[in-house]
Amino acid sequence: MTERDPAQTGASALAPEPGTDAPICIHPIRVRTEPGEVARFSRETGGIGTGDFVPLTFPFRWLGLPAIRGVILQSIGGEGFLPVHEAQSFAYESSLRIDTDYVLAVEIGSSDKPPRLIVTMVVSTLEGEVCARLETVLRIVRLTQETPS
């Protein structure tokens, strides 16, 4: 991956590299840090309770939202492929708060060699203040054996 200007957000933050397609920008999604969901996530990931703390990794659960998951599944090439978590990064400008609404901006880029999806998310307040920038890299693995020639 190439260095990006940390001041950039949204569509301009992820410039295509050679051998990649331009990223797909998903329409901004309103998300919420529901107390019960945050507590369940914390328990399932080994936490003992959150109080008013939202775990730093919590926003990655939003990858499963239908609008995001659908683009990921479409982008990997069908049922014969599996996205496997390869890497993730977090850059927080402010903590997320329990029981609060946010706006999630998502871009999904791809590369061919090796086959990967790069999912970049920016979490902002409803007023537009950026709270976090997150990225996950998904390696695309073929599930079926290719016939030798």
ROVOTI-749579 format. One record per residue (C-alpha): residue in one letter; x, y, z. Coordinates in steps of 0.02 Angstrom, whole numbers, padded with zeros to 5 digits. Example, Ala and Ser with C-alpha at 12.3 -4.5 7.8 and 13.67 -1.06 7.14 Angstrom:
<code: a xx: 00615 yy: -00225 zz: 00390>
<code: s xx: 00684 yy: -00053 zz: 00357>
# end
This chain:
<code: m xx: 00000 yy: 00000 zz: 00000>
<code: t xx: 00056 yy: 00177 zz: -00029>
<code: e xx: 00067 yy: 00318 zz: 00095>
<code: r xx: -00089 yy: 00426 zz: 00105>
<code: d xx: -00108 yy: 00606 zz: 00158>
<code: p xx: -00184 yy: 00589 zz: 00333>
<code: a xx: -00289 yy: 00746 zz: 00302>
<code: q xx: -00384 yy: 00659 zz: 00161>
<code: t xx: -00547 yy: 00569 zz: 00195>
<code: g xx: -00687 yy: 00499 zz: 00090>
<code: a xx: -00665 yy: 00457 zz: -00093>
<code: s xx: -00500 yy: 00548 zz: -00115>
<code: a xx: -00412 yy: 00450 zz: 00024>
<code: l xx: -00389 yy: 00288 zz: -00073>
<code: a xx: -00306 yy: 00318 zz: -00242>
<code: p xx: -00295 yy: 00164 zz: -00350>
<code: e xx: -00124 yy: 00084 zz: -00361>
<code: p xx: -00061 yy: 00000 zz: -00520>
<code: g xx: -00155 yy: -00165 zz: -00543>
<code: t xx: -00304 yy: -00105 zz: -00443>
<code: d xx: -00477 yy: -00040 zz: -00484>
<code: a xx: -00544 yy: 00126 zz: -00421>
<code: p xx: -00624 yy: 00099 zz: -00251>
<code: i xx: -00811 yy: 00075 zz: -00233>
<code: c xx: -00887 yy: 00209 zz: -00121>
<code: i xx: -01038 yy: 00152 zz: -00022>
<code: h xx: -01169 yy: 00284 zz: 00019>
<code: p xx: -01139 yy: 00346 zz: 00199>
<code: i xx: -01223 yy: 00236 zz: 00328>
<code: r xx: -01293 yy: 00295 zz: 00494>
<code: v xx: -01233 yy: 00178 zz: 00633>
<code: r xx: -01256 yy: 00175 zz: 00821>
<code: t xx: -01157 yy: 00110 zz: 00968>
<code: e xx: -01304 yy: 00023 zz: 01052>
<code: p xx: -01259 yy: -00020 zz: 01233>
<code: g xx: -01314 yy: -00202 zz: 01219>
<code: e xx: -01218 yy: -00231 zz: 01057>
<code: v xx: -01061 yy: -00151 zz: 01128>
<code: a xx: -01073 yy: -00257 zz: 01287>
<code: r xx: -01099 yy: -00418 zz: 01185>
<code: f xx: -00952 yy: -00374 zz: 01072>
<code: s xx: -00843 yy: -00341 zz: 01224>
<code: r xx: -00890 yy: -00507 zz: 01306>
<code: e xx: -00864 yy: -00606 zz: 01144>
<code: t xx: -00692 yy: -00530 zz: 01120>
<code: g xx: -00634 yy: -00564 zz: 01298>
<code: g xx: -00685 yy: -00402 zz: 01384>
<code: i xx: -00759 yy: -00400 zz: 01557>
<code: g xx: -00876 yy: -00252 zz: 01536>
<code: t xx: -00869 yy: -00088 zz: 01447>
<code: g xx: -00946 yy: 00039 zz: 01563>
<code: d xx: -00949 yy: 00189 zz: 01447>
<code: f xx: -00803 yy: 00125 zz: 01341>
<code: v xx: -00827 yy: 00069 zz: 01160>
<code: p xx: -00689 yy: -00056 zz: 01114>
<code: l xx: -00572 yy: 00010 zz: 00980>
<code: t xx: -00611 yy: -00139 zz: 00868>
<code: f xx: -00801 yy: -00122 zz: 00883>
<code: p xx: -00825 yy: -00028 zz: 00717>
<code: f xx: -00761 yy: -00179 zz: 00620>
<code: r xx: -00923 yy: -00269 zz: 00664>
<code: w xx: -01006 yy: -00147 zz: 00543>
<code: l xx: -00922 yy: -00242 zz: 00400>
<code: g xx: -01068 yy: -00362 zz: 00420>
<code: l xx: -01199 yy: -00230 zz: 00381>
<code: p xx: -01298 yy: -00283 zz: 00226>
<code: a xx: -01241 yy: -00134 zz: 00120>
<code: i xx: -01057 yy: -00170 zz: 00156>
<code: r xx: -01064 yy: -00360 zz: 00160>
<code: g xx: -01156 yy: -00363 zz: -00007>
<code: v xx: -01021 yy: -00261 zz: -00094>
<code: i xx: -00884 yy: -00369 zz: -00016>
<code: l xx: -00968 yy: -00530 zz: -00074>
<code: q xx: -00997 yy: -00460 zz: -00248>
<code: s xx: -00817 yy: -00398 zz: -00258>
<code: i xx: -00734 yy: -00563 zz: -00211>
<code: g xx: -00797 yy: -00653 zz: -00365>
<code: g xx: -00937 yy: -00767 zz: -00308>
<code: e xx: -00963 yy: -00920 zz: -00201>
<code: g xx: -00799 yy: -01003 zz: -00249>
<code: f xx: -00700 yy: -00872 zz: -00152>
<code: l xx: -00678 yy: -00827 zz: 00031>
<code: p xx: -00620 yy: -00660 zz: 00105>
<code: v xx: -00490 yy: -00699 zz: 00240>
<code: h xx: -00437 yy: -00565 zz: 00365>
<code: e xx: -00257 yy: -00516 zz: 00331>
<code: a xx: -00230 yy: -00351 zz: 00422>
<code: q xx: -00317 yy: -00206 zz: 00506>
<code: s xx: -00270 yy: -00034 zz: 00568>
<code: f xx: -00353 yy: 00098 zz: 00676>
<code: a xx: -00321 yy: 00285 zz: 00692>
<code: y xx: -00431 yy: 00369 zz: 00821>
<code: e xx: -00449 yy: 00557 zz: 00837>
<code: s xx: -00579 yy: 00539 zz: 00975>
<code: s xx: -00659 yy: 00393 zz: 01068>
<code: l xx: -00827 yy: 00325 zz: 01016>
<code: r xx: -00963 yy: 00343 zz: 01147>
<code: i xx: -01095 yy: 00220 zz: 01201>
<code: d xx: -01274 yy: 00250 zz: 01140>
<code: t xx: -01220 yy: 00374 zz: 01006>
<code: d xx: -01259 yy: 00392 zz: 00821>
<code: y xx: -01117 yy: 00405 zz: 00694>
<code: v xx: -01097 yy: 00414 zz: 00505>
<code: l xx: -00993 yy: 00278 zz: 00423>
<code: a xx: -00909 yy: 00314 zz: 00256>
<code: v xx: -00843 yy: 00158 zz: 00169>
<code: e xx: -00731 yy: 00129 zz: 00019>
<code: i xx: -00687 yy: -00043 zz: -00047>
<code: g xx: -00537 yy: -00056 zz: -00160>
<code: s xx: -00457 yy: -00208 zz: -00236>
<code: s xx: -00290 yy: -00272 zz: -00299>
<code: d xx: -00252 yy: -00419 zz: -00412>
<code: k xx: -00080 yy: -00477 zz: -00355>
<code: p xx: -00114 yy: -00549 zz: -00231>
<code: p xx: -00304 yy: -00539 zz: -00240>
<code: r xx: -00363 yy: -00428 zz: -00099>
<code: l xx: -00499 yy: -00309 zz: -00045>
<code: i xx: -00449 yy: -00155 zz: 00053>
<code: v xx: -00595 yy: -00088 zz: 00156>
<code: t xx: -00572 yy: 00088 zz: 00221>
<code: m xx: -00696 yy: 00159 zz: 00345>
<code: v xx: -00711 yy: 00334 zz: 00418>
<code: v xx: -00822 yy: 00355 zz: 00571>
<code: s xx: -00887 yy: 00532 zz: 00599>
<code: t xx: -01008 yy: 00618 zz: 00715>
<code: l xx: -01173 yy: 00677 zz: 00642>
<code: e xx: -01094 yy: 00851 zz: 00637>
<code: g xx: -00954 yy: 00787 zz: 00524>
<code: e xx: -00812 yy: 00777 zz: 00652>
<code: v xx: -00700 yy: 00627 zz: 00610>
<code: c xx: -00681 yy: 00509 zz: 00757>
<code: a xx: -00587 yy: 00364 zz: 00678>
<code: r xx: -00510 yy: 00298 zz: 00518>
<code: l xx: -00502 yy: 00110 zz: 00502>
<code: e xx: -00439 yy: -00007 zz: 00370>
<code: t xx: -00450 yy: -00194 zz: 00347>
<code: v xx: -00366 yy: -00299 zz: 00214>
<code: l xx: -00454 yy: -00456 zz: 00156>
<code: r xx: -00355 yy: -00584 zz: 00056>
<code: i xx: -00466 yy: -00670 zz: -00072>
<code: v xx: -00441 yy: -00859 zz: -00068>
<code: r xx: -00510 yy: -00980 zz: -00198>
<code: l xx: -00609 yy: -01119 zz: -00113>
<code: t xx: -00610 yy: -01242 zz: -00258>
<code: q xx: -00460 yy: -01335 zz: -00327>
<code: e xx: -00407 yy: -01288 zz: -00501>
<code: t xx: -00384 yy: -01430 zz: -00622>
<code: p xx: -00200 yy: -01448 zz: -00672>
<code: s xx: -00169 yy: -01424 zz: -00857>
# end
